[in-house]
Amino acid sequence: MDEDVFRCGNDLRFIEWWLHHHGRDTGDPYLSELAALTQAVVEVLASTQFSNQKLGREFRVEAVAALRSAAGQFASANAATADA
């Protein structure tokens, strides 16, 4: 399962990059926020794979902070669109 999550995070980042570099806009404001949210989930999952427990904890703290931030931005984008 972890491999599928990693692949999903990478695929969303690649799609975002490809659209940006080819001058195409999907018109969907959620792609960037969704990619950031998925990438943050991937980072949290990756933090569990460290063999060095201290390093893993340190990385996990940073990854969880990034996940909270990405989730907040995604929720804000959804709320802004719902209010419009």
C-alpha positions in Angstrom: 0.0 0.0 0.0 2.8 2.4 0.8 4.1 2.1 -2.7 0.7 3.2 -4.1 0.6 6.2 -1.9 4.1 7.3 -2.9 3.2 6.8 -6.6 0.0 8.9 -6.2 1.9 11.8 -4.5 4.6 11.7 -7.2 2.0 11.5 -10.0 0.1 14.5 -8.7 3.3 16.6 -8.5 4.3 15.5 -12.0 0.8 16.4 -13.4 1.0 19.8 -11.7 4.6 20.4 -13.1 3.6 19.3 -16.6 0.6 21.5 -16.8 2.6 24.5 -15.5 5.5 24.0 -17.9 3.2 23.4 -20.9 1.3 26.6 -20.3 -1.9 24.8 -19.6 -4.3 25.5 -16.8 -6.9 23.0 -15.8 -9.0 25.7 -14.2 -9.1 23.6 -11.1 -7.7 25.5 -8.1 -7.5 22.3 -6.1 -4.7 20.5 -8.0 -1.9 22.3 -6.3 -3.5 22.0 -2.8 -4.3 18.3 -3.4 -0.8 17.6 -4.6 0.6 19.3 -1.5 -1.7 17.4 0.8 -0.9 14.1 -0.9 2.8 14.9 -0.7 2.5 15.6 3.0 0.8 12.3 3.6 3.7 10.6 1.7 6.2 12.3 4.0 4.4 11.2 7.1 4.4 7.6 5.8 8.0 7.8 4.8 8.9 9.0 8.3 7.8 5.6 9.6 10.5 3.9 7.4 13.5 5.4 9.1 15.7 2.8 11.0 17.2 5.6 13.1 14.3 6.3 15.6 15.5 9.8 16.6 15.9 10.9 13.0 12.5 9.3 12.2 10.8 11.2 15.0 12.3 14.5 14.0 11.3 14.0 10.3 7.8 12.9 11.5 7.3 16.1 13.5 8.2 18.2 10.4 6.0 16.0 8.2 3.0 16.2 10.5 3.4 20.0 10.6 3.4 20.1 6.8 0.4 17.8 6.7 -1.5 20.1 9.0 -0.6 23.1 6.9 -1.6 21.4 3.6 -4.9 20.2 5.1 -5.6 23.7 6.3 -4.9 25.3 2.9 -7.0 22.6 1.1 -9.9 23.2 3.5 -9.6 27.0 3.1 -9.7 26.6 -0.7 -12.8 24.4 -0.4 -14.5 26.9 2.0 -13.7 29.9 -0.2 -15.2 28.1 -3.3 -18.3 27.0 -1.3 -18.9 30.6 -0.2 -18.6 32.0 -3.7 
